[in-house]
Amino acid sequence: MSNKIYFFIFLSTIYLISFLNLFNDVTYEYIGYSIDFFQKFEVNCGSFINLLQNSTNDTFLNTLGAYRNFCINTAYTRILNFTIFTFFISLVLIIGIKYFKKLSESEDLSDLIMILKRRNNN
């Protein structure tokens, strides 16, 4: 029984983390370097909802600069990843439910084993 609960808690936690990751800001990080130094740059594109709503707005796209295609493609990729991950979690959940149903239908043989042990001792 407890394995079943832990299984559902584990799947729910993974799904919740994936769902929260969907709403993080889309960022683009890269390292610029020259002969003298390395510097890490980060471009914050905004949330994926904002990117998808304003993907046809030219003034918004100009604020993203040269990274506008990357930002919009990353937003679409997040949605695709979330959809695939939701499908995968649903598949694992269905397989887990079938496994636990099969597991609970098997009979408890501990009483039979105890009787056979007693007979063997006599």
C-alpha positions as CSV (number, residue, x, y, z in Angstrom):
1,M,0.0,0.0,0.0
2,S,2.8,2.4,0.9
3,N,4.6,1.8,-2.4
4,K,1.5,2.8,-4.2
5,I,1.3,6.1,-2.3
6,Y,5.0,6.8,-2.8
7,F,4.6,6.1,-6.5
8,F,1.8,8.6,-6.9
9,I,3.6,11.2,-4.7
10,F,6.7,10.8,-6.9
11,L,4.8,11.2,-10.1
12,S,2.9,14.2,-8.8
13,T,6.1,15.9,-7.6
14,I,7.8,15.4,-11.0
15,Y,4.7,16.8,-12.8
16,L,4.5,19.8,-10.5
17,I,8.2,20.6,-11.1
18,S,7.7,20.3,-14.9
19,F,4.7,22.6,-14.7
20,L,6.5,25.2,-12.7
21,N,9.5,25.0,-15.0
22,L,7.1,25.9,-17.9
23,F,6.5,29.3,-16.3
24,N,10.1,30.3,-15.7
25,D,11.5,33.1,-17.8
26,V,13.0,32.2,-21.1
27,T,16.7,33.1,-21.0
28,Y,19.6,32.8,-23.3
29,E,23.1,32.4,-21.8
30,Y,26.3,32.5,-23.7
31,I,30.0,33.2,-23.0
32,G,31.7,36.0,-24.9
33,Y,35.4,35.8,-25.0
34,S,38.4,37.7,-26.4
35,I,42.1,37.4,-26.0
36,D,42.1,38.9,-22.5
37,F,38.9,37.7,-20.7
38,F,35.8,35.6,-20.7
39,Q,32.5,37.1,-19.9
40,K,29.1,35.4,-19.3
41,F,26.1,37.1,-21.0
42,E,22.5,36.5,-20.3
43,V,19.5,37.7,-22.3
44,N,16.2,37.5,-20.6
45,C,13.4,37.1,-23.1
46,G,10.5,37.1,-20.7
47,S,7.8,34.5,-20.0
48,F,6.8,32.0,-22.7
49,I,3.2,33.3,-22.6
50,N,4.4,36.9,-23.2
51,L,6.6,35.7,-26.1
52,L,3.8,33.7,-27.8
53,Q,1.2,36.5,-27.4
54,N,3.6,39.1,-28.9
55,S,5.3,37.0,-31.5
56,T,3.7,39.1,-34.3
57,N,4.2,42.4,-32.6
58,D,7.1,44.2,-34.3
59,T,7.9,46.6,-31.5
60,F,8.1,43.8,-29.0
61,L,10.3,41.7,-31.3
62,N,12.6,44.7,-31.8
63,T,13.2,44.8,-28.0
64,L,14.5,41.3,-28.2
65,G,17.1,42.3,-30.8
66,A,19.1,39.7,-32.6
67,Y,17.9,36.9,-30.3
68,R,14.2,37.1,-31.2
69,N,14.1,33.9,-33.2
70,F,15.9,32.0,-30.4
71,C,13.5,33.4,-27.8
72,I,10.3,32.5,-29.7
73,N,11.7,29.0,-30.7
74,T,12.6,28.4,-27.0
75,A,9.1,29.2,-26.0
76,Y,7.6,26.8,-28.5
77,T,10.2,24.2,-27.4
78,R,9.1,24.5,-23.7
79,I,5.5,23.9,-24.7
80,L,6.5,20.9,-26.8
81,N,8.6,19.5,-23.9
82,F,5.8,19.9,-21.4
83,T,3.3,18.2,-23.7
84,I,5.7,15.2,-24.3
85,F,6.5,15.0,-20.6
86,T,2.8,15.1,-19.7
87,F,2.2,12.2,-22.2
88,F,5.1,10.3,-20.7
89,I,3.9,10.8,-17.1
90,S,0.4,9.7,-18.1
91,L,1.8,6.6,-19.7
92,V,3.8,5.7,-16.6
93,L,0.7,6.4,-14.4
94,I,-1.4,4.0,-16.5
95,I,1.3,1.3,-16.4
96,G,1.7,1.9,-12.6
97,I,-2.0,1.6,-12.0
98,K,-2.2,-1.7,-13.9
99,Y,0.9,-3.0,-12.0
100,F,-0.6,-2.2,-8.6
101,K,-4.0,-3.7,-9.6
102,K,-2.2,-6.9,-10.6
103,L,-0.2,-6.8,-7.4
104,S,-3.2,-6.4,-5.1
105,E,-5.2,-9.2,-6.9
106,S,-2.6,-11.8,-5.9
107,E,-3.4,-13.8,-2.8
108,D,-1.4,-13.7,0.4
109,L,0.3,-17.0,0.8
110,S,1.9,-16.4,4.2
111,D,-0.7,-18.5,6.0
112,L,-0.2,-21.5,3.7
113,I,3.6,-21.2,4.1
114,M,3.2,-21.2,7.9
115,I,1.0,-24.4,7.8
116,L,3.5,-26.2,5.5
117,K,6.4,-25.2,7.8
118,R,4.5,-26.6,10.8
119,R,3.8,-29.9,9.0
120,N,7.5,-30.1,8.0
121,N,8.6,-29.8,11.6
122,N,6.4,-32.6,12.8
